Amino acid sequence: MKVSVEELSQVQRRLTVELPAAEVDKTLNKLFTQLRGRAKIKGFRPGKAPRHILERYYGDQVLGEAAESLLGSSYSQALKESDLEPLAQPEFDFEPPTAGQDFVYKLTFDVRPEFELDPAAYRGFEVKEPRLEVSEEDIAQRLEQLRERQAMLVPVEEERPAAMGDVVVVDYQAFAGEAPLEGGTAENVDIELGAGSTQQEIELALVKAKVGDAVEATVHFEDSHPNKTMAGKDVRFALSVKGLKKKMLPELDDDFARGIGPEFENLQALQDRLRKDMEEMYQQQKDQEVRRQILDHIRGLSQFELPSSLVAQELEEMTEAFKRRLQQSGLDPEAAGLEPAKLAADFKEQAEKKVRAGIVLGRISDLEKVEVGQEDIDAEFAKMAQRTGQSAEVLKDIYNKNNAMPSLTSRLWEEKTLQAIKTGVIINQVDPKELTEEKQAEAKKEADQTSS
């Protein structure tokens, strides 16, 4: 076997593999011998049909099988000899093998770009971490949210107008001009004033309304509104007030805490859990922000050509994830006008950034000798078991059956590499508003560059 390598670009290679005629003939002879024993051809007993007859009836099939066999037996060895590792499935180019002739095929694929990286470039740089601490006000706000969830709605007995915080019960009919909108009728709808659960124009129309009143509100819906019967229209809502309710919040005491869950003996136990959960949430936010800045930094440490196969793969994952999120929200991506080509264009820059950061991260992983061992995998499954309530063994079985272990290992490798970088950076705590303003300014800058 002869193997030659052609460098098409910094990240693309083409291998030409030549297999000698003797190997081609050996493969063809083997396949025709196997075929002769099972072929059924009129006029010949099983196993007695001559080769030229078999070629007439089954020639194309055998040549296809021969090509598959020759490729399968030589592909891995050719890559090993060339010391190359494709990033994705190669593109194969070949003609069917011919008896007595060498079999030549070519395969084209992407490889990781080679570049130098000084460890000093990813050590000692500064990142900003949001200063997030759980306050008594945070705990009080969370408790108030829990009280709202446990609130009871009771009818307002006295005759009075609706006020913010009340729940108004209405029937309504929607109109476009004077024509009723299809599906624009509903009865006994609860609208909580001030909750933002419906359009502001409707809430304002219902403030100070009494039971028995009829009010109207006109709402303009943007062209992008998911309901096509309303999109781009001024819709008039005729509302009939049928009832008025108010919320009765439970007392904030030990009984309230026990009502939230049996694990809370008293109000203090509930407050302690809320504090612990919020501290974990804030820590996740800090970690995510530091992670974002680290990735932003390392992405710019070296310039190299991006492997198109990796970008295409990342682009597909991003667009599919986005469409799944839309579908989970009850929206149809196609009905919303989100064509695949447009989604791909929208996500391309983001996909390229992610691929670039991932390649640099891989180089840093090599320099820092990051490895993911069985103990790391076991520890991750132990954490997952604690979160989900399922045993680690059950979770491992699920991951193995769904071929998800490589994805898990890749994620652990990435996190260990980021942690190795994080140990060498300087973390400055700042007001969260400062980071928000910086990200808004950066987003505006990118948008201006895109539009220009």
C-alpha positions in Angstrom: 0.0 0.0 0.0 1.2 3.5 -0.9 0.0 6.6 0.8 0.7 10.1 -0.2 -0.5 13.3 1.5 -1.5 16.6 -0.1 -1.9 19.7 2.0 -4.8 21.6 0.5 -4.9 24.3 3.3 -3.8 24.8 6.9 -6.6 22.6 8.0 -7.5 20.3 5.0 -5.6 17.2 3.8 -6.1 14.8 0.9 -4.8 11.3 1.1 -4.2 9.2 -2.0 -4.1 5.5 -1.2 -2.9 2.9 -3.8 -3.6 -0.8 -3.2 -1.7 -3.3 -5.4 -3.5 -5.3 -8.1 -2.7 -8.5 -6.3 -4.7 -7.4 -3.3 -7.6 -6.3 -5.6 -7.6 -9.7 -7.4 -7.4 -11.6 -4.0 -10.5 -9.6 -2.8 -12.4 -10.2 -6.0 -11.6 -13.9 -6.1 -12.8 -14.3 -2.5 -16.1 -12.5 -3.1 -16.8 -14.4 -6.3 -16.0 -17.7 -4.6 -18.5 -16.8 -1.8 -21.1 -15.7 -4.3 -20.7 -18.9 -6.4 -21.9 -21.0 -3.4 -25.1 -19.1 -2.9 -26.0 -17.7 -6.4 -29.0 -19.2 -8.1 -28.7 -18.9 -11.9 -31.0 -20.7 -14.3 -29.2 -23.5 -16.1 -26.5 -24.0 -13.5 -26.4 -26.1 -10.4 -25.5 -24.2 -7.1 -21.8 -23.7 -6.9 -21.2 -24.5 -10.6 -21.7 -21.2 -12.4 -18.5 -20.0 -14.0 -16.9 -16.7 -13.1 -17.9 -14.9 -16.3 -21.5 -15.8 -15.8 -21.3 -14.5 -12.2 -19.8 -11.3 -13.5 -22.6 -10.8 -16.0 -25.3 -11.2 -13.4 -23.6 -9.8 -10.2 -20.6 -7.9 -11.4 -21.7 -4.4 -10.2 -22.7 -5.8 -6.8 -19.4 -7.6 -6.3 -17.4 -4.6 -7.4 -19.2 -2.5 -4.9 -18.6 -5.0 -2.1 -14.9 -5.2 -3.2 -14.5 -1.4 -3.0 -16.1 -1.5 0.5 -13.8 -4.3 1.6 -10.6 -2.7 0.2 -11.5 0.7 1.8 -12.3 -0.9 5.2 -9.1 -2.9 5.3 -6.8 0.0 4.4 -8.5 3.2 5.7 -7.3 3.0 9.3 -3.8 1.9 8.3 -3.5 4.8 5.8 -4.4 7.3 8.5 -1.9 5.7 10.9 0.9 5.9 8.3 0.2 9.5 7.5 -0.2 10.3 11.2 -3.4 12.3 10.6 -6.7 12.3 12.5 -9.8 13.6 10.6 -12.1 15.9 12.5 -15.2 14.5 10.7 -16.1 11.8 8.2 -13.8 12.2 5.2 -15.1 12.6 1.6 -14.1 9.5 -0.5 -13.4 9.6 -4.2 -12.8 6.4 -6.2 -13.7 4.4 -9.2 -14.8 0.7 -8.8 -11.9 -1.7 -8.7 -10.8 -3.5 -11.8 -9.2 -7.0 -11.9 -5.5 -6.9 -12.6 -5.2 -3.2 -11.8 -4.2 -1.2 -8.7 -7.1 0.3 -6.7 -6.6 4.0 -6.1 -8.9 6.1 -3.9 -8.7 9.6 -2.3 -10.1 10.9 0.9 -10.3 14.6 1.8 -10.8 15.7 5.4 -10.2 18.5 7.9 -7.5 18.3 10.6 -6.8 20.5 13.6 -4.7 23.6 12.8 -1.2 23.6 14.2 0.0 26.7 16.0 2.4 27.8 18.7 1.0 29.1 22.0 3.0 30.6 24.8 1.6 29.5 28.2 2.2 33.1 29.4 -0.5 34.2 27.1 -3.2 32.5 29.1 -1.8 33.1 32.6 -2.0 36.1 34.7 -4.6 38.0 32.7 -7.5 39.8 34.5 -11.2 38.9 34.5 -14.1 40.5 36.2 -16.4 38.6 38.5 -19.8 40.1 39.5 -20.0 40.9 43.2 -23.1 38.8 44.1 -23.9 38.2 47.8 -27.2 37.0 49.2 -28.8 39.7 51.3 -31.7 39.7 53.7 -33.7 41.6 51.1 -33.1 38.7 48.6 -34.5 36.2 51.1 -37.5 38.4 51.9 -38.2 38.8 48.2 -38.0 35.1 47.6 -40.3 34.4 50.6 -42.8 36.9 49.2 -42.7 35.1 45.8 -43.5 31.8 47.7 -46.4 33.5 49.5 -47.7 34.7 46.1 -47.7 31.1 44.9 -49.7 30.0 47.9 -52.1 32.9 47.8 -55.9 32.2 47.6 -58.2 34.1 45.3 -61.4 35.2 47.1 -64.3 37.3 45.7 -64.4 41.0 46.5 -67.6 41.4 48.5 -67.8 45.2 48.5 -68.7 47.1 45.4 -65.6 48.9 44.4 -63.5 49.5 41.2 -60.6 47.2 40.3 -57.1 48.2 41.5 -53.6 47.0 40.9 -53.1 43.6 42.4 -56.7 42.6 41.9 -57.7 39.8 39.6 -60.4 40.8 37.1 -62.6 38.1 35.6 -63.6 39.0 32.0 -65.2 37.8 28.8 -63.7 39.3 25.7 -64.0 39.5 21.9 -61.2 40.7 19.6 -61.8 42.7 16.5 -59.7 43.8 13.5 -61.6 46.9 12.5 -65.2 45.9 12.8 -64.6 42.2 11.9 -64.4 39.7 14.8 -61.1 37.8 14.7 -61.2 34.0 14.3 -60.5 32.4 17.7 -60.5 35.8 19.3 -63.2 35.0 21.9 -62.8 33.8 25.5 -64.9 33.6 28.7 -64.1 33.8 32.4 -60.5 34.8 31.9 -58.5 35.8 35.0 -56.4 38.9 34.5 -54.1 40.0 37.4 -53.6 43.7 37.2 -50.0 44.7 37.4 -48.6 41.2 36.8 -47.7 41.9 33.2 -49.5 38.7 32.1 -51.4 40.5 29.4 -51.0 43.7 27.3 -50.5 46.9 29.2 -53.4 48.6 27.2 -55.8 45.9 28.5 -54.6 46.3 32.1 -55.0 50.0 32.0 -58.5 49.7 30.6 -59.5 47.4 33.5 -58.1 49.6 36.3 -61.1 51.3 38.1 -63.6 49.1 36.2 -66.5 47.6 38.2 -68.4 44.3 37.9 -70.9 44.7 35.0 -68.8 47.4 33.2 -67.9 47.0 29.5 -64.6 48.5 28.5 -62.4 48.5 25.3 -58.7 48.5 24.6 -56.8 48.7 21.3 -53.5 46.8 21.1 -51.0 47.0 18.2 -49.2 43.7 17.5 -45.9 43.7 15.7 -45.4 41.9 12.4 -43.3 39.3 14.2 -46.1 38.3 16.6 -46.5 34.5 16.5 -50.3 34.7 16.2 -50.7 35.4 12.4 -54.3 36.5 12.8 -53.0 39.4 15.0 -49.6 40.1 13.6 -49.2 43.6 12.2 -52.7 44.7 13.2 -54.4 47.0 15.6 -56.7 44.7 17.5 -59.6 46.1 19.5 -60.7 44.1 22.5 -64.2 44.4 23.9 -64.1 43.3 27.5 -67.0 42.6 29.8 -66.2 42.6 33.6 -67.9 39.6 35.2 -66.1 39.4 38.6 -63.4 40.8 40.9 -61.1 38.8 43.1 -58.3 39.7 45.5 -55.4 37.7 46.8 -55.3 36.4 50.4 -51.6 35.8 51.3 -50.8 33.2 54.0 -49.1 34.3 57.2 -45.3 34.1 57.1 -44.9 31.6 59.9 -43.8 28.0 60.7 -47.1 26.6 59.4 -46.4 28.3 56.1 -42.9 26.8 55.9 -44.3 23.3 56.6 -46.8 23.8 53.8 -44.0 24.4 51.4 -42.5 21.0 52.1 -42.2 18.4 54.8 -38.5 18.9 55.1 -39.0 22.3 56.6 -39.7 22.1 60.3 -40.0 25.8 60.7 -39.6 29.2 59.0 -35.9 29.4 59.8 -35.3 26.0 58.1 -37.0 27.4 54.9 -35.0 30.6 55.1 -31.7 28.6 55.5 -32.6 26.5 52.4 -33.4 29.6 50.4 -30.1 31.2 51.3 -28.2 28.0 50.4 -30.0 27.8 47.0 -29.4 31.4 46.2 -25.7 31.2 47.1 -25.4 28.3 44.7 -27.2 30.2 42.0 -25.0 33.3 42.5 -21.9 31.1 42.4 -23.1 29.6 39.1 -23.6 33.1 37.7 -20.1 34.1 38.8 -18.5 30.9 37.3 -20.4 31.4 34.0 -19.3 35.1 33.7 -15.6 34.2 34.4 -15.9 31.3 32.0 -17.2 33.6 29.3 -14.3 36.1 29.8 -11.7 33.3 29.7 -13.1 32.0 26.4 -13.2 35.5 25.0 -9.6 35.9 26.0 -8.1 32.6 24.7 -10.1 32.9 21.4 -7.9 35.8 20.4 -4.5 34.2 21.4 -3.8 32.8 17.9 -5.0 33.2 14.3 -5.6 30.2 12.2 -8.0 28.9 9.5 -11.1 27.2 10.9 -12.0 23.7 9.9 -15.2 24.0 7.9 -16.5 20.6 9.1 -16.3 21.7 12.7 -18.1 25.0 12.0 -20.8 23.2 10.1 -21.3 20.7 12.9 -21.5 23.5 15.5 -23.8 25.5 13.3 -26.2 22.5 13.0 -26.2 21.9 16.7 -26.9 25.6 17.5 -29.8 25.9 15.0 -31.3 22.6 16.1 -31.1 23.6 19.8 -32.7 26.9 18.9 -35.6 25.3 17.1 -36.1 22.9 19.9 -36.4 25.8 22.4 -39.0 27.4 20.1 -41.0 24.2 19.8 -40.9 23.8 23.6 -42.4 27.3 23.8 -45.2 26.3 21.5 -43.8 28.1 18.4 -43.3 26.6 15.0 -40.0 27.8 13.5 -41.2 27.5 10.0 -44.5 29.3 10.7 -42.4 32.0 12.3 -40.5 32.5 9.1 -37.2 31.1 10.5 -35.9 29.4 7.4 -32.8 27.1 7.8 -30.6 29.3 5.6 -31.4 32.4 7.6 -30.8 30.6 10.9 -27.5 29.4 9.7 -26.5 32.9 8.7 -27.6 34.3 12.0 -25.6 31.7 14.0 -22.5 31.5 11.8 -20.4 34.0 13.6 -21.3 32.6 17.0 -20.4 29.1 15.7 -17.1 30.2 14.4 -16.2 31.9 17.7 -17.1 28.7 19.6 -15.0 26.5 17.3 -12.0 28.9 17.6 -12.2 28.9 21.4 -12.5 25.1 21.4 -9.4 24.6 19.3 -7.3 26.9 21.5 -8.7 25.2 24.5 -7.6 21.9 23.1 -4.0 23.3 22.7 -4.0 24.6 26.3 -5.2 21.2 27.4 -2.2 19.6 25.8 0.2 22.1 27.3 -1.4 21.6 30.8 -1.6 17.8 30.3 -5.3 17.8 31.3 -6.7 14.3 31.4 -10.2 12.9 32.3 -9.9 9.7 34.3 -12.5 7.2 35.5 -12.5 9.0 38.9 -13.7 12.2 37.2 -16.5 10.4 35.5 -17.5 8.6 38.6 -17.5 11.9 40.6 -19.7 13.5 37.9 -22.2 10.7 38.0 -22.3 11.0 41.8 -23.2 14.7 41.5 -25.9 13.9 38.9 -27.3 11.2 41.1 -27.6 13.7 44.0 -29.4 16.2 41.7 -31.8 13.8 40.0 -32.5 11.2 42.7 -31.4 8.4 40.5 -28.6 6.0 41.2 -25.2 6.6 39.6 -25.3 3.1 38.0 -28.7 3.8 36.4 -27.4 7.1 35.0 -24.3 5.4 33.6 -26.5 2.7 32.0 -28.6 5.4 30.3 -25.5 7.3 29.1 -24.0 4.1 27.7 -27.2 3.0 25.9 -27.5 6.4 24.3 -23.9 6.6 23.3 -23.6 9.8 25.4 -20.3 8.9 27.3 -18.1 10.7 24.7 -20.1 13.9 25.1 -19.9 13.7 28.9 -16.1 13.1 28.7 -15.7 16.0 26.4 -17.6 18.3 28.7 -15.5 17.2 31.7 -12.3 17.7 29.7 -13.4 21.2 28.8 -14.3 22.1 32.4 -11.0 20.7 33.8 -9.1 22.8 31.2 -11.0 25.9 32.0 -10.3 25.3 35.7 -6.6 24.9 35.0 -6.7 28.3 33.2 -8.8 29.9 36.0 -6.2 29.0 38.7 -3.7 31.3 36.9 -5.9 34.3 36.2 -6.5 37.4 38.4 -10.1 37.8 39.4 -11.4 41.2 40.3 -14.9 41.6 41.8 -17.0 44.4 40.3 -20.5 45.7 40.5 -22.8 43.5 38.3 -24.1 46.6 36.6 -20.6 47.4 35.3 -20.5 44.0 33.5 -24.0 44.4 32.2 -23.2 47.8 30.7 -20.0 46.4 29.1 -21.8 43.5 27.5 -24.5 45.8 26.2 -21.9 48.1 24.7 -20.1 45.1 23.1 -23.4 43.8 21.7 -24.1 47.2 20.2 -20.6 47.4 18.7 -21.1 44.0 17.1 -24.5 44.9 15.7 -23.1 48.2 14.3 -20.3 46.3 12.6 -22.7 43.7 11.2 -25.1 46.4 9.8 -22.2 48.4 8.2 
